[in-house]
Structures are given as structure tokens and as C-alpha cells.
């Protein structure tokens, strides 16, 4: 019987070396396995794939795909980590590009981030003499930038309410 405690990266995030635990057998092991399964069952399943309108698909047509691991985002990622005080925690399922955009959203130098798309905000900041990062514009002009990353984190949260 294998428990999450003996696997690296199990639902509890523990390994035997981190927790100083050994595999439990018998009733105790069964109770631990049952608790691990209960915790894993409480995690929400991933959201269903988003559907897009014809207008959104037309706007995204012909745009390049976003490569979140592209080296051109390394410097911006390092800046985002410095701004956040280190790499993000509790960030399963999010890419470094999403965190870069969150830092962009919350930077007051570029003006308010609600009520317009991230790309509109980027252009407005450029017009008022701020120097928003070019890689942010590059991200927002990709297919994923137009379809999935166009709204700020505050607009995304507001639309869920």
C-alpha cells in the first residue's frame, strides 16, 4: 500500500524525508490513505475549456502562439519575482507569464487596470509617457493574449462575482 507520504509531491506535499515519516501499515496506514484520498477529493476539478465567440476567434486568427518558456521573458520574470518578493507560492496551474501580467496589473505607474483590456492599458501607459515593458505587449498580442489573457486580474475577479 502506497501513501502520499512516501511519494514526492503527493497531495499533502510531503515526502518521507521532509516529514520524517515512514510508511504506516495496518489500520493506521489505511486511515492515513483514507484521509489523503478525502483531501485530494476536495480539490476542485479543472474548469471546463472556455468557448470563444466568432468575433474573439477572428481577432485571434493569424496571431502567433504564446511560448511561456521563451527566454525573452526571463528578465521580466526576474523583475516580477523581485516585485513579489520571490517566486509565487500556491501557484499550481499558472504560468510565469500569468504572474508577469499580474505584476503589470498591480503596478500603479501604468494607471488603473479595471475597465479596459491589458493591451489598451499598455497603450495608454505608453501614450502618457510611462514605459511599459515591451515583452508585456508581445505577450498580449499573441493568440493566447487576445483570447485568455486580455483582462486584468481585477476584471477577471469582478466577472466571476
N, C-alpha and C positions, 0 to 999 in steps of 0.2 A: 504494500500500500504506500503510495507516494503522497506526501503532503506538500502544501505550498511552502512550508518552512524549509524544505530540503531542496527546493528549486530556486535558482536565481531569478529574480524578477517575478515571483509569484504574486497573487492578488494582494498579499499583505506587504509586499515589497521587502520581505526579509529573506535572508539566506542563512544557512546554518552557521556560517562564520560570523555574520553580523549579530545574530541573535544569541549565539552561544547555545543553541538548542540541538538536541539530537532527535532523530525520528522516534516518535512515540508509537508504541504498539498497543494492541488490545483496545479496551473501551476508551481509554484516554485518546488514542490516535484516531479512533472513529469520531469522537466528539470534536476533535480539532478539525478533521476533514469536513465534518458537517458544518462547523462554523465558517470555514473557509468558503465552502460552496454557498452558504447563505449570504456572505458578504459579497461574493462575486455575482450572485443573482440580483443584488440590489443596484449594481451599476447599470445605468441607463443604456439601452442599446443605441447604436449609432442612428442618427436621424436618417429618414429616407432621402434618396437623392432628390435634389431640388429640380423642379421643372422650370423651364425658361419660356418666356413669351417669344413670338416670332420677331418682335422688334429687338429684344435683347440678343437673340441669336444673330440677327442681321448686323447689329452693331459689332458683335464679336467676330464675325466672319472675316477671315483673312488675317487676323492678328496672330502674332507668334504665341506659342505656348510658353508658360512660365516655368523656368527651371529654378526651383527654390534653392538648389545647391550650387548655383552658378557662383564662381569666385568673385564676380563683380559686386556681389552683395556682402562680401566678407568685412570690409571696412565699416559699412553701415551696420552690420550685425554687431561688430565690436563696440561701436558707439551706442547702440541700443542696449547692450549688456551693461555698459558703464552707466547709462542713464537709469537702468532698472536696478542697479546695484548688484549685478551678477546675472547668471543665466536664470531664466524663469523656472519656477517650481510649479507643480500641478499643471503641467502644460502638455499632457498627453494629447495627441491628435492635432496639435497645432504646429505649424512650421515656423522656421525662423523669420520668414517673410511676414507672416501674420503678426509676429511680435515687433518687427521693424515698423509695420504700419500702425500698430497700437501706440508705439512711442511717437510716431509722427502725429497721430490723432491728438495726443495729450500734450503736445508742445504748443504752448500759448503764443509763441512767436509767429505762428502762421495763421493766427486768428481762430475764431470759433469753428468747431468741426461739425456742428449739427446743422441740418437743413440743406446741405449740399453734398455732392459726392466728394470723395477724396481727391479725385483729379481736378474738379472745379476749385477745391480749396488750394491745391498745389498751384494752379494757375493764378488764383487770386493773390497768394503769397508772393509769387514771382512779380506780379504787377505792382505790389505795394513796396517792393524793394527788398523784401526778405529773400534769402537764398535757400529755398527748399532743396533737399538733396535730389540730384538728377536720377539716381537709381530708384527713388520712390516713384517718380514719373514713369520710368521704364517699366516698373512692376505694374503700375496702374494702366498702362497702355497695352498690356498683354491680354490674351483671351480670358484668363482667369481674373485679371484685374478688372475687366469690364463686367464679367458675369458674377463673380463671387466676392471680390474684394473691394467693390466700389464704395460701399457705405462705411462710415466711421464706426468704431466700436460703440459709441453712444447712440448712433442712429440704429444700429443692429439691435441693441438692447431695447430701445424705445419701440421698435417694430414688434418685439416679442410680447410686449405688455398688452 
